[in-house]
Amino acid sequence: MTTMTTPRARFGLQFSLIARQWRRVMQTHLASIGLTDTTWVPLVHLSECEDGITLKDLALRVGVGGSSLVRIIDSLERDGLIERKRDAADGRAKQIVLTPAGQSRVDCIRNELSRFEETLLIDLSDEELEAMAGAFERLQKRLDAYESNAGAEAST
């Protein structure tokens, strides 16, 4: 059996495991104050999309199937946190947007996340965090390009 000894050989697995653990710890913490990942995750993603986002694109970001997300979106809409608006470019499509109440909820979520993340990141310098953020951004762009190309290849 080959052991993974180089940073490049270990990176994918290590990154995947820490990302899962990070999310699990965050979910547990937020659940302790009454926030479930089925509601806070879509809201936070919606806050990143000022002009709204389609259900399909939100499902990709959140990592759930469209039919599961419809139930969540229906619930968030009933609670007055989001609304569906007709897409100006495509009258058949709907954009999901945060309401002011939804943005207020996101602000509370972000404040709680920031406080908790501060305890997790206590021994990392700003320079280390900036370096990681820069590396993540480059990796994200590469992954986006890969997905775009894979989608283009699959449709041909």
C-alpha positions in Angstrom: 0.0 0.0 0.0 1.3 3.5 -0.9 1.3 6.1 1.8 0.5 9.7 0.9 3.6 11.5 2.0 3.7 14.7 0.0 1.4 17.7 0.7 0.0 17.4 -2.9 -0.8 13.7 -2.3 -2.5 14.4 1.0 -4.3 17.6 0.1 -7.6 16.4 -1.4 -8.4 14.0 1.3 -7.3 16.3 4.1 -9.2 19.3 2.6 -12.3 17.1 2.2 -12.2 15.8 5.8 -11.6 19.2 7.3 -14.4 20.8 5.3 -16.8 18.2 6.5 -15.7 18.5 10.0 -15.9 22.3 9.8 -19.4 22.2 8.5 -20.4 19.5 11.1 -19.0 21.6 14.0 -20.7 24.8 12.7 -24.0 22.9 12.3 -23.8 21.6 15.8 -23.1 25.0 17.2 -25.8 26.8 15.2 -28.3 24.0 16.1 -27.6 24.7 19.8 -29.0 28.2 19.3 -31.9 27.0 17.2 -30.6 27.3 13.7 -30.8 24.3 11.4 -28.6 23.9 8.3 -31.7 23.4 6.2 -32.6 27.0 6.8 -29.4 28.9 7.5 -27.3 27.5 4.6 -29.7 28.6 1.8 -30.2 32.0 3.4 -26.5 32.7 3.6 -26.0 31.6 0.0 -28.9 33.9 -1.1 -27.2 36.8 0.7 -24.3 36.4 -1.7 -26.6 36.8 -4.7 -27.8 40.4 -4.6 -30.0 40.1 -7.7 -31.4 36.7 -6.7 -30.7 33.2 -7.9 -32.6 30.4 -9.6 -33.7 27.4 -7.7 -31.4 25.2 -9.8 -28.3 27.4 -9.1 -29.2 27.6 -5.4 -29.5 23.8 -5.2 -26.0 23.5 -6.7 -24.6 25.9 -4.1 -26.4 24.3 -1.2 -25.7 20.7 -2.3 -29.2 19.3 -2.3 -31.7 18.2 -4.9 -34.1 20.7 -6.4 -37.2 18.9 -5.0 -35.8 18.9 -1.5 -34.9 22.6 -1.8 -38.4 23.5 -3.0 -39.8 22.5 0.4 -37.2 24.5 2.2 -37.8 27.5 0.0 -41.6 27.2 0.5 -41.0 27.2 4.3 -38.7 30.2 4.1 -41.2 32.1 1.9 -44.0 31.3 4.4 -41.8 32.7 7.2 -41.3 35.9 5.2 -37.5 35.4 4.8 -37.4 35.0 1.0 -39.6 35.7 -2.0 -39.8 34.5 -5.6 -39.6 37.2 -8.3 -40.1 36.9 -12.0 -36.8 37.0 -13.8 -36.6 40.2 -15.9 -34.5 38.4 -18.6 -36.7 35.3 -18.7 -40.3 35.8 -17.8 -40.8 32.0 -17.2 -38.0 31.8 -14.6 -38.1 32.9 -11.0 -35.4 34.5 -9.0 -35.2 33.7 -5.3 -34.3 36.8 -3.2 -34.0 37.7 0.4 -36.6 39.9 2.0 -35.5 42.5 4.6 -36.5 40.0 7.3 -34.3 37.4 5.6 -31.4 39.8 5.4 -31.8 40.5 9.1 -31.8 36.8 9.9 -28.6 36.4 7.8 -27.0 39.2 9.7 -27.7 37.4 12.9 -26.4 34.1 11.5 -23.2 35.8 10.2 -22.6 37.5 13.6 -22.9 34.1 15.4 -20.7 32.4 12.8 -18.1 35.1 13.2 -18.0 34.8 16.9 -17.7 31.0 16.7 -15.1 31.1 13.9 -13.0 33.5 15.9 -12.6 30.8 18.6 -11.6 28.2 15.9 -9.2 30.5 14.2 -7.6 32.0 17.3 -4.1 30.7 16.6 -4.0 31.6 12.9 -2.6 35.0 11.9 -4.3 37.3 9.5 -1.5 36.7 7.0 -2.1 32.9 7.2 -5.8 33.4 6.7 -5.2 35.7 3.7 -2.9 33.2 2.1 -5.4 30.4 2.6 -8.2 32.6 1.3 -6.2 33.4 -1.8 -5.4 29.8 -2.4 -9.0 28.8 -1.9 -10.1 31.5 -4.4 -7.7 30.2 -7.1 -8.8 26.7 -6.4 -12.5 27.7 -6.6 -11.9 29.3 -10.0 -10.2 26.2 -11.3 -13.0 24.0 -10.0 -15.6 26.4 -11.6 -13.8 26.1 -14.9 -13.6 22.4 -14.6 -17.3 22.1 -13.9 -18.1 24.4 -16.8 -15.9 22.4 -19.2 -17.3 19.1 -17.9 -20.9 20.4 -18.5 -20.0 21.5 -22.0 -18.4 18.1 -22.8 -21.4 16.3 -21.4 -23.8 18.2 -23.5 -21.9 17.4 -26.8 
